[in-house]
């Protein structure tokens, strides 16, 4: 595509170059990807490359995590952290869309994207642990184990899904892909990163945040069991 194209032209091109919606939650399909399209078009018009957008995503996401760890919880902090995390997530979608708009990504760009994704997952749960220890009046010390458990579950889902995708046979002889399922898109909402970001809107109330965080951790653990069984079956001879 011509590097001198305007924002509107870039946005129209991006709408016709979207990845499949299969296996994607409603939030990612109808909120994060459209927001990423707008940011990708703006980045293209500004002359930014995909790796630069990835680094901007890292700055936003890690900045939000740092605020969780360093600042006493409040409703103001909740709004600021949520804004940073959501912007970081949208930029995470924008970098891949920008790469496709520019004619394709690179192995180095994909590597950087995955490294940033892994970093934000681990750092954000670590930040919650620090916040629990420094600022929260916890009912018991066992609550300090919750962010560690959530971190383990989130990393296993991320790594297991990534590795399964890399190892899954691509011989082209499988059944014809079915259209995206709306029911599946709804069911995946509890493990969508965008929904996870929303729990930080509850940081102004310690009991509400603890409850919301614990519920999402439990949902993620249940999904992990289902995902591991599914992925193992897919890769078994």
Protein Blocks (a to p, Z undefined) as FASTA:
>chain_A
ZZkbcfklmmmmmmmmcccfehiafklmmmmmmmmmmmmmmmmmnopafklmmmmmmmmm
mmmmmmmmmpccdfklmmmmmmmmmmmmmmmmmmmmmmmmnopacfklmmmmmmmmmmmm
mmmmmmmmmmmmmmpccfbfklmmmmmmmmmmmmmmmmmmmmmmmmpccehpaccddddd
fklmmmmmmmgfklmmmmmmmmmpmklmmmmmmmmmmmmmmmmmmmmmmmmmmmpZZ
